[in-house]
Structure formats: C-alpha cells, structure tokens
C-alpha cells in the first residue's frame, strides 16, 4: 500500500478550492483532489464520534456526536454543498454517538438509516432519535448480517455484533464496525467496541488497514494490541477531549507500533482516500 502525506498548508488550501458537481449531492470537492477520491471529515466533537464521508457520488454520516452537535454537522454539510445523506450509520445508541441524530434527521434528507441491534429504551437521546425517525416516516435498518454498499469507487462494509446482547458493556459491545475500501486503501472505524466485540471482529482476520479509528475514545483495553498487530495502520484517529483525554497506555501502544496518532481534541482531521493511498492531516479551523 502506498501512503502519501500532504502538508497542512496544502490541505487548508484544498478546503478553500473549487468544486465539482456530484451525482446525488452538490458537493464541494477540492480541485487538487483526484476525481473519484473519497474524503473523510473527522469532526472535533469532544469525547464523541461524528464522521462525514463524501465523494462525487454522495455522502455518508457515521454517528452524530452529542445532543446539540447536529447543528455543527449541518453547518459543515452546508459548507460542502451537501444537501442529502445517502446513509446515516449509528454505530450504537450511547448519547455521544446518537445525540445529534434528531437534528440531522429533522433538517436534511436521509436515504437509509443503519443502526445497531441494542436499543437503549428510556435514554433521552435514543428516544428523540426514535421519535424523529417516526415523524419522518423513516424505517431504520437494524444490521444483523454483514452488509456492503458502494459510494462511487468506495466500498463500505458494515460488520454487526454477533450477539443480540452482551453480558458486559452491552451498548459498546453492540457497536457496528465500519470498513471502507477504495482500491488497495482501507480504513477502519471501530465505534466504541470493547474487548468482547474487538476479539469477535479480529477472529475473521480482517487484514491490514492504512488508518484505524480506535474504539472508545482511546481508552486502553487488552485487545488493542491485537488490533494494532493485525491491522498495522500508519495512522490512528482518537476522538477525545481536553477534559477526558485518551489513555497514556494507548498512546504508548501506538508508539510501540509506529502509528501516528491523530487526536480530534487538538483539531478536526481531514482524510483523502484514493485507490493507492491516503493523506491524513489535522486541520486548524
């Protein structure tokens, strides 16, 4: 796999560049970005997850941050000219992943909603998500078998939990795990998967990835070393905050494997993924 890292000034210039009209969206694509490339915006959402994927074919949102963060996501969509989400994927129903979904579903067209199989009945963010789906007439798809969809040249694979319920950390271990591949370039998003769920995923020997979004905001857990040893990423994204930082053991493990850590608590992260490599930089907004 070929990796290339663009200088931060180039990345910033790209964000301000011109656009190409998309098929399903009117999406701002930097002129320097190869046509067909998949771009990923990792939001600076505190200790919460929100990721936007887009190319000339459409857009996908993975998780929505906490309640109130939906407004920030919508502002980024407007900035990029994205008027429709082809998919909204909710990895699991903790408030730091589903909290912004009400706002998103209320104010932008969403084609398909994919969700985890572990409901959190009575939780405020989850109940607001359900009521908004109902008001919009959207029937979410609960993912119980591995599924794939394409966005232009990119293939998204959604890997569901094997169990309907876990005795330990039921919500986190129910996380959907997302693999995105474009040619030989592969990126992995682990939700908040904890040891049971990670071990389950690694049993299938998923292979190498260029970039991995570490689970559970950089919290150290025993299976992290196996994850890094199998996937051997060049980059790891961690969604943490100044108040609740990633664990030092996790950072030491990344250093051991020579993985460059990209921390959303410092800056949002912009990734460009092509068939033969990726660039990943933290961007000062």
Helices and strands as residue ranges (DSSP letters): H 8-15, E 38-42, E 50-55, E 58-64, H 70-80, E 84-90, H 95-98, H 101-107, E 109-115, H 124-136, E 141-142, E 147-151, E 154-159, H 170-173, E 177-182, E 185-189, H 195-202, E 211-213, G 215-218, H 224-231, E 235-238, H 248-256, E 260-263, E 268-274, E 277-283
